[in-house]
Amino acid sequence: MERGASYSLRFSIVSDRFDYSHYSLLATVEAIFNLGTFGRNDTSATPMSGLFRGGIP
């Protein structure tokens, strides 16, 4: 039996000064894919850019 590739993931705990919600997740996806906003609640949400190295592209 042949074994598949082995992957090692390294996780780190990130601290940020913002409180995120599901609207923050939506705002993050919108920012990554340059989608604009889908509604009024995500326009005021803070994208989770502090959780990504180098910010959101």
Secondary structure, 3 states (H helix, E strand, C coil): CCCCCCCCCCCCCCCCCCCCCHHHHHHHHHHHCCCCCCCCCCCCCCCCHHHCCCCCC
